[in-house]
Amino acid sequence: MASHKQLPRTAQIRLVSSHEEVYEPCDDSFALVDALLADRTNLLEHRPKLCMEIGCGSGYVITSLALTLGQEGCVSNYIATDINPHAVKVTSETLKAHGVDAELIVTDIASGLEKRLAGLVDVMVVNPPYVPTPEDEVGAEGITSSWAGGENGRTVIDRILPAADHLLSEKGWLYMVTLTANNPSEICLQMRNKGYASKIIIQRSTEEESLHVIKFWRDFDTEVDDTADQSASGFISYLLAQIPLFSSWRGSNSNN
Ligand SMILES: C[S@@+](CC[C@H](N)C(=O)[O-])C[C@H]1O[C@@H](n2cnc3c(N)ncnc32)[C@H](O)[C@@H]1O
């Protein structure tokens, strides 16, 4: 039986700070942390030097990641951004309460960090605003920006994907929460066309929604097709993108 010491450490809810304008840890936050725990052995072997969260909210996810990796002696640097200044303050309190540290930046996705972090991020975690809403709610002040995702919930996601591609290192991994309404297969296809493989690490359904946590990693065997959309090669890429998706639906586990 595993000793207490070996159990992975995650942020404790009672130590997670809060503010009325900041997203509280919810099912999607827990799904993302559970995905990181499910992939913990790979993450520890991966030995990430730099981990980044986009949209840190309360700090529950980045704190959990830092605790889980730190517990096993994995020395990593942590950076988190949020467009909501209250979220950055709350995250700083959550980190401090758990005795871990991260650089926190109030910014839109990763604006201003493109040069400094290009190709350096080994692990990126994102629980984006994914709820389909009217477009004018996207980027609104305060807590609305936590969930407002615009058409199909894709407006912010579609801005995060190219930023992730720019910031991720050659061995970089992206873990992202999506909803069925976001069309996760199409997201995987888009990333496939940028040279990434993908698989669902966790899938959870409630009466209202079905959440997926998808992991993306650069697949150097993939032929990148910049023009793939309606073309034949695009369709083949589309089919290829489904293979890891479907295999993970059957609950398979691989090194990635
Ligand atoms: C669904 S909440 C997730 C919060 C936290 N990561 C968690 O899992 O509990 C989405 C977060 O993204 C932030 N956000 C929304 N749009 C953003 C943007 N353009 N750039 C950076 N952060 C953004 C929100 O303020 C919010 O904190």
The ligand as an ORCA input file, in Angstrom:
! r2SCAN-3c Opt
* xyz 0 1
  C     -12.579     28.695    -16.521
  S     -11.568     29.850    -15.665
  C     -10.293     28.736    -15.071
  C      -9.583     29.248    -13.839
  C      -8.571     28.250    -13.248
  N      -7.526     27.954    -14.196
  C      -9.263     26.969    -12.854
  O      -9.113     25.969    -13.590
  O      -9.968     26.956    -11.847
  C     -10.772     30.718    -17.010
  C      -9.744     31.753    -16.561
  O      -9.188     32.343    -17.738
  C      -9.065     33.743    -17.557
  N      -9.084     34.358    -18.890
  C     -10.135     34.572    -19.711
  N      -9.734     35.149    -20.861
  C      -8.390     35.286    -20.759
  C      -7.405     35.841    -21.618
  N      -7.717     36.353    -22.809
  N      -6.117     35.842    -21.195
  C      -5.784     35.334    -19.978
  N      -6.686     34.825    -19.115
  C      -7.978     34.789    -19.505
  C     -10.256     34.110    -16.696
  O     -10.086     35.345    -16.043
  C     -10.328     32.912    -15.740
  O      -9.561     33.129    -14.607
*
